[in-house]
Amino acid sequence: MKIVRMNEDNIHSVKEIEDECFSNPWSFESLYAELSKVGACFYVAQDDNNSLGYIGFNMVLDEGYIANLAVKKVYRRQGVAEALLSKVIETAKENNLSFVSLEVRESNTPAIKLYEKFRFSKQGVRKDFYRSPRENGLILTKFL
């Protein structure tokens, strides 16, 4: 498995992952806009030119925000999400960020356990942050 930057060659597979994994997926146009956005780092985990998962990360001043982390169902529990998250934390440290933060559905126990393994901690709750179904979002942050 290798981690590469999202580009025009793999953006269509990222869109497929987005559609498979999220009830309110990003549009292709939104993903495409991230290719040229200052501070955006979207990474794709690939194996023999198959996209296994991706992570979207934005840097603003000395802060980092993970927009999405998604892995195709058939590749889950194989270290893909860990590799992607490690890449983002490495990027954050290289850019001297103070922290990396994200929101996660409060019912998404597997994701929460992954983030806790990487020493993210709960910093707050966003009431009714998610739709389809409506659910609170936990704000998790890793201080660097």
Salt bridges, closest charged atoms under 4 A:
ASP19 OD1 - LYS15 NZ 2.64
GLU34 OE2 - LYS37 NZ 3.65
GLU82 OE2 - LYS117 NZ 2.73
GLU90 OE2 - LYS87 NZ 3.66
GLU103 OE2 - ARG126 NE 2.85
GLU135 OE1 - ARG105 NH1 3.12
